[in-house]
Amino acid sequence: MQKAIIVSYLTDKKNNLEELNELLSQGWKVVSQSSMGGGGMNTVHSLVILEK
């Protein structure tokens, strides 16, 4: 089974890295990671494909 998650990092420290870390702790493994166009200078997005 695969799952896609978009990880966003904002310079003011708002992000969803906790969600990604929780999935990894549940046994999900990263299959691939790709950078995505940002939402501005202060935002970075990454598409992460996970597999369990």
C-alpha positions in Angstrom: 0.0 0.0 0.0 1.3 3.5 -0.8 0.4 6.9 0.5 1.3 10.4 -0.7 1.8 13.2 1.7 2.7 16.8 0.9 5.1 18.1 3.5 5.0 21.9 3.9 7.6 23.9 5.8 6.9 27.6 6.5 9.6 29.8 7.9 7.4 30.6 10.9 7.8 27.0 12.0 4.2 25.9 11.0 4.6 22.5 9.3 3.2 19.0 9.2 6.4 17.1 9.9 4.8 15.6 13.0 2.3 13.8 10.7 5.2 12.4 8.5 7.2 11.3 11.6 4.1 9.6 13.0 3.7 7.6 9.8 7.4 6.7 9.8 7.1 5.5 13.4 4.1 3.3 12.4 6.4 1.4 9.9 5.9 3.4 6.7 9.0 3.7 4.6 9.9 6.6 2.2 9.8 5.4 -1.4 10.5 8.7 -3.1 10.6 12.4 -2.4 10.3 15.3 -4.9 10.4 19.0 -4.3 7.4 21.0 -5.5 6.9 24.6 -6.4 6.8 26.8 -3.3 3.9 29.0 -2.3 6.2 31.9 -2.0 9.7 32.8 -0.7 8.9 31.6 2.8 7.3 28.2 2.0 8.8 24.9 0.8 6.7 21.9 -0.3 7.8 18.3 -0.8 5.9 15.4 -2.2 6.7 12.3 -0.2 5.6 8.8 -1.3 5.4 6.3 1.5 4.9 2.5 1.4 3.9 0.0 4.0 
